[in-house]
Amino acid sequence: MIRPELVARLRPWRETAAAAAAGAFGLWVASFGGLVFLPAGLTVTAFAAAWGLSALRRKRFAQAVNAPGMVEVDEGQIGYLGPAFGGYVALPDLTELRLLSMGGRRLWRLKQADGQALLIPVDAAGAERLFDAFASLPGMDSAALLAALEAPAGRGGASELRIVWSRPSATRLRARP
């Protein structure tokens, strides 16, 4: 009934549209007024606005799938299963997140406390799931994450490393006298 091209263009917007519909529902409930409907409707609208903002950020984070391999995010663990390399990293073990640009390709570089690093192509299947995982890191700025991803990639053979996030050290977390 609906052309496949139109479905493909609208699919990335489905979560944002659902949040907008929830916001419209909340405003409709609030329009009844009173001590019950007004606060309930405004609460639903506020949650829908937060949901819509998060959906827009996730949509901006998503890339077209052009790289081999698959990303898994499960119970605080990020995994990449690629044809040549891969592995798993637990979110509590992450110490640094960098965006590596090498030869026109962009990769997330997830470094652990023991020095091991996992490289994940930005445009791998399932990489859009990384936004919520990265956003849960302590001190992560979602706007900085999106800005790093939207910056133009380095060209040529030279590599470029951009630090997106690093875990606060234990010495900085201690209270000062």
ChimeraX attribute file (.defattr): number of C-alpha atoms within 10 A of each C-alpha:
attribute: neighborCount
match mode: 1-to-1
recipient: residues
	/A:1	3
	/A:2	6
	/A:3	7
	/A:4	9
	/A:5	8
	/A:6	9
	/A:7	10
	/A:8	10
	/A:9	9
	/A:10	11
	/A:11	10
	/A:12	16
	/A:13	13
	/A:14	12
	/A:15	17
	/A:16	21
	/A:17	15
	/A:18	15
	/A:19	21
	/A:20	17
	/A:21	15
	/A:22	21
	/A:23	24
	/A:24	16
	/A:25	17
	/A:26	23
	/A:27	20
	/A:28	16
	/A:29	19
	/A:30	21
	/A:31	13
	/A:32	12
	/A:33	13
	/A:34	10
	/A:35	9
	/A:36	11
	/A:37	17
	/A:38	17
	/A:39	15
	/A:40	17
	/A:41	22
	/A:42	19
	/A:43	16
	/A:44	18
	/A:45	24
	/A:46	16
	/A:47	15
	/A:48	22
	/A:49	17
	/A:50	13
	/A:51	19
	/A:52	21
	/A:53	14
	/A:54	18
	/A:55	20
	/A:56	15
	/A:57	18
	/A:58	20
	/A:59	17
	/A:60	16
	/A:61	19
	/A:62	20
	/A:63	15
	/A:64	11
	/A:65	16
	/A:66	11
	/A:67	14
	/A:68	13
	/A:69	20
	/A:70	19
	/A:71	24
	/A:72	16
	/A:73	19
	/A:74	11
	/A:75	9
	/A:76	12
	/A:77	14
	/A:78	21
	/A:79	18
	/A:80	23
	/A:81	17
	/A:82	17
	/A:83	9
	/A:84	7
	/A:85	11
	/A:86	15
	/A:87	14
	/A:88	16
	/A:89	19
	/A:90	15
	/A:91	18
	/A:92	13
	/A:93	15
	/A:94	20
	/A:95	19
	/A:96	18
	/A:97	21
	/A:98	20
	/A:99	24
	/A:100	23
	/A:101	23
	/A:102	17
	/A:103	14
	/A:104	15
	/A:105	17
	/A:106	22
	/A:107	19
	/A:108	23
	/A:109	21
	/A:110	24
	/A:111	19
	/A:112	18
	/A:113	12
	/A:114	9
	/A:115	10
	/A:116	10
	/A:117	19
	/A:118	19
	/A:119	20
	/A:120	27
	/A:121	24
	/A:122	27
	/A:123	22
	/A:124	22
	/A:125	21
	/A:126	17
	/A:127	23
	/A:128	20
	/A:129	17
	/A:130	19
	/A:131	19
	/A:132	14
	/A:133	16
	/A:134	17
	/A:135	14
	/A:136	14
	/A:137	16
	/A:138	12
	/A:139	11
	/A:140	15
	/A:141	15
	/A:142	18
	/A:143	11
	/A:144	12
	/A:145	21
	/A:146	16
	/A:147	14
	/A:148	16
	/A:149	20
	/A:150	11
	/A:151	8
	/A:152	11
	/A:153	18
	/A:154	17
	/A:155	13
	/A:156	11
	/A:157	11
	/A:158	10
	/A:159	15
	/A:160	15
	/A:161	15
	/A:162	14
	/A:163	13
	/A:164	20
	/A:165	21
	/A:166	16
	/A:167	16
	/A:168	12
	/A:169	9
	/A:170	7
	/A:171	8
	/A:172	8
	/A:173	8
	/A:174	8
	/A:175	6
	/A:176	6
	/A:177	3
